[in-house]
Amino acid sequence: MRFVLPLAVLAVVATTDPCLAQSLKPGEVLSSIAVRTISEPNPVPGADGRIHLAYELLVVNPSKVFVTLDKVEAVDDHARSLWSLQGERLAGMTTMYAGARDTLPPGGSAAVFMDVSFAPGEPRPPAIAARITATRQAAGPDGKPRKMPADSPVPATFTFTGAETRIGPAAVVVEPPLRGDRWVAVNGCCDSITSHRGAIMGVNGVLRVPERFAIDWVQLDPTGRVFTGGAADLSHYRYYGTPVHAVADGVVVNLYDKAEEQVPGAPVKGITPENIGGNMLVIDIGKGAFAFYAHLQKGSLKVGLGDHVTAGQVIGLLGNTGNSTAPHLHFHVMDGPSPLDANGLPYVFTRFQGRGVVDDSGEDDPIEKGQPARIDTGKLNGPHIDQLPLNNQVVDFN
């Protein structure tokens, strides 16, 4: 017979008596879940004119109860709410690694993708934290959630503040990697979980988000199409083979040039960690920043390891190698020379002209059928200086 209860069950009632060492101090809450940031957020000026902090909260449930996330807020050092998620919006910005929608089962984990933004000139705090409101449910004999018992020593619904992090340095300023008109920023930042933002991976036991600010660049022809004719023929994509330019002065520190072209629209073949980016280049552009160019044509690399490059120099040709289902240039900036073992850093382009935003909502996406894109020309248009193109924005690089 066991008479010992876990301390976590005993220490549940806060008190103002400083002599009761097992009680919680004011402001401490038995939260059942642990929350932390994966890496510190860095401010980046977006093409919408706002300053974005795009980062992730890792949420882990080491308890034996179910925990539903009701509301997630970003707060400053005065507990002022800066931005919040709840309901459908919270579910849409959360990836559950175990569980469903917004409920973590015992032992489950999730990532909440944050996009806190500020108006130009609006004061930004030096640090930021998360205020979490959540509800506990007990695990029934069948392993399914049920209402917490009336005599539970902890409340069902609770709120706490944690995951404090300082705000990092400003975005890197670089030149565009492409030239020409009607380039589309596919899978860009920041207000949805794209294949880039959602690509959290573990390397040597450390969580990395290398593609946080990555963009897949495809080009529309003058009729608004990505390709004309059959989708499987590379020659039907007018921008296939477009020159790719160095975005800044730097030194080549990593490259790969052995990958064959994939067939557009077909399942990719032969992917390994070594060739997932296809034929690629990594260029050290200084101050801890590395520019990554992926999916280049085989044999098109114009530089070698150790070569010095200058901004604007042609370094390769746009291709369809590696993990790619259509010709495109994958570009991002990161804090290390490995495209996998790194965290993505924000960057802005010195100049570009906005034409609008592609509407890819719904399953009937005309671009994938070789039809003209649906473009909302009233969004994000006009000249942009030192800003990051946002998701699905159509831009000209001149």
Secondary structure in CASP SS format (residue, H / E / C, confidence):
PFRMAT SS
TARGET T0000
AUTHOR 0000-0000-0000
METHOD secondary structure of the structure
MODEL  1
M C 1.00
R C 1.00
F C 1.00
V C 1.00
L C 1.00
P C 1.00
L H 1.00
A H 1.00
V H 1.00
L H 1.00
A C 1.00
V C 1.00
V C 1.00
A C 1.00
T C 1.00
T C 1.00
D C 1.00
P C 1.00
C C 1.00
L C 1.00
A C 1.00
Q C 1.00
S C 1.00
L C 1.00
K C 1.00
P C 1.00
G C 1.00
E C 1.00
V C 1.00
L C 1.00
S C 1.00
S C 1.00
I C 1.00
A E 1.00
V E 1.00
R E 1.00
T E 1.00
I C 1.00
S C 1.00
E C 1.00
P C 1.00
N C 1.00
P E 1.00
V E 1.00
P E 1.00
G E 1.00
A C 1.00
D C 1.00
G C 1.00
R C 1.00
I E 1.00
H E 1.00
L E 1.00
A E 1.00
Y E 1.00
E E 1.00
L E 1.00
L E 1.00
V E 1.00
V E 1.00
N C 1.00
P C 1.00
S C 1.00
K C 1.00
V C 1.00
F E 1.00
V E 1.00
T E 1.00
L E 1.00
D E 1.00
K E 1.00
V E 1.00
E E 1.00
A E 1.00
V E 1.00
D C 1.00
D C 1.00
H C 1.00
A C 1.00
R C 1.00
S E 1.00
L E 1.00
W E 1.00
S E 1.00
L E 1.00
Q E 1.00
G H 1.00
E H 1.00
R H 1.00
L H 1.00
A H 1.00
G H 1.00
M C 1.00
T E 1.00
T E 1.00
M E 1.00
Y C 1.00
A C 1.00
G C 1.00
A E 1.00
R C 1.00
D C 1.00
T E 1.00
L E 1.00
P C 1.00
P C 1.00
G C 1.00
G C 1.00
S E 1.00
A E 1.00
A E 1.00
V E 1.00
F E 1.00
M E 1.00
D E 1.00
V E 1.00
S E 1.00
F E 1.00
A C 1.00
P C 1.00
G C 1.00
E C 1.00
P C 1.00
R C 1.00
P C 1.00
P C 1.00
A E 1.00
I E 1.00
A E 1.00
A E 1.00
R E 1.00
I E 1.00
T E 1.00
A E 1.00
T E 1.00
R E 1.00
Q E 1.00
A E 1.00
A E 1.00
G C 1.00
P C 1.00
D C 1.00
G C 1.00
K C 1.00
P E 1.00
R E 1.00
K C 1.00
M C 1.00
P C 1.00
A C 1.00
D C 1.00
S C 1.00
P C 1.00
V C 1.00
P C 1.00
A C 1.00
T E 1.00
F E 1.00
T E 1.00
F E 1.00
T E 1.00
G E 1.00
A E 1.00
E E 1.00
T E 1.00
R E 1.00
I C 1.00
G C 1.00
P C 1.00
A C 1.00
A C 1.00
V E 1.00
V E 1.00
V E 1.00
E C 1.00
P C 1.00
P C 1.00
L C 1.00
R C 1.00
G E 1.00
D E 1.00
R E 1.00
W E 1.00
V E 1.00
A E 1.00
V E 1.00
N C 1.00
G C 1.00
C C 1.00
C C 1.00
D C 1.00
S C 1.00
I C 1.00
T C 1.00
S C 1.00
H C 1.00
R C 1.00
G C 1.00
A C 1.00
I C 1.00
M E 1.00
G E 1.00
V E 1.00
N C 1.00
G C 1.00
V E 1.00
L E 1.00
R E 1.00
V C 1.00
P C 1.00
E C 1.00
R C 1.00
F C 1.00
A C 1.00
I E 1.00
D E 1.00
W E 1.00
V E 1.00
Q E 1.00
L C 1.00
D C 1.00
P C 1.00
T C 1.00
G C 1.00
R C 1.00
V C 1.00
F C 1.00
T C 1.00
G C 1.00
G C 1.00
A C 1.00
A C 1.00
D C 1.00
L H 1.00
S H 1.00
H H 1.00
Y C 1.00
R C 1.00
Y C 1.00
Y C 1.00
G C 1.00
T C 1.00
P E 1.00
V E 1.00
H E 1.00
A C 1.00
V C 1.00
A C 1.00
D C 1.00
G E 1.00
V E 1.00
V E 1.00
V E 1.00
N E 1.00
L E 1.00
Y E 1.00
D C 1.00
K C 1.00
A C 1.00
E C 1.00
E E 1.00
Q C 1.00
V C 1.00
P C 1.00
G C 1.00
A C 1.00
P C 1.00
V C 1.00
K C 1.00
G C 1.00
I C 1.00
T C 1.00
P C 1.00
E C 1.00
N C 1.00
I C 1.00
G C 1.00
G C 1.00
N E 1.00
M E 1.00
L E 1.00
V E 1.00
I E 1.00
D E 1.00
I E 1.00
G E 1.00
K C 1.00
G C 1.00
A E 1.00
F E 1.00
A E 1.00
F E 1.00
Y E 1.00
A E 1.00
H E 1.00
L E 1.00
Q C 1.00
K C 1.00
G C 1.00
S C 1.00
L C 1.00
K C 1.00
V C 1.00
G C 1.00
L C 1.00
G C 1.00
D C 1.00
H E 1.00
V E 1.00
T C 1.00
A C 1.00
G C 1.00
Q C 1.00
V E 1.00
I E 1.00
G E 1.00
L E 1.00
L E 1.00
G C 1.00
N C 1.00
T E 1.00
G C 1.00
N C 1.00
S C 1.00
T C 1.00
A C 1.00
P C 1.00
H C 1.00
L E 1.00
H E 1.00
F E 1.00
H E 1.00
V E 1.00
M E 1.00
D C 1.00
G C 1.00
P C 1.00
S C 1.00
P C 1.00
L C 1.00
D C 1.00
A C 1.00
N C 1.00
G E 1.00
L E 1.00
P C 1.00
Y E 1.00
V E 1.00
F E 1.00
T C 1.00
R C 1.00
F E 1.00
Q E 1.00
G E 1.00
R E 1.00
G E 1.00
V E 1.00
V E 1.00
D C 1.00
D C 1.00
S C 1.00
G C 1.00
E C 1.00
D C 1.00
D C 1.00
P H 1.00
I H 1.00
E H 1.00
K H 1.00
G C 1.00
Q C 1.00
P C 1.00
A C 1.00
R C 1.00
I E 1.00
D E 1.00
T C 1.00
G C 1.00
K C 1.00
L C 1.00
N C 1.00
G E 1.00
P E 1.00
H E 1.00
I C 1.00
D C 1.00
Q E 1.00
L E 1.00
P C 1.00
L C 1.00
N C 1.00
N C 1.00
Q E 1.00
V E 1.00
V E 1.00
D E 1.00
F E 1.00
N C 1.00
END
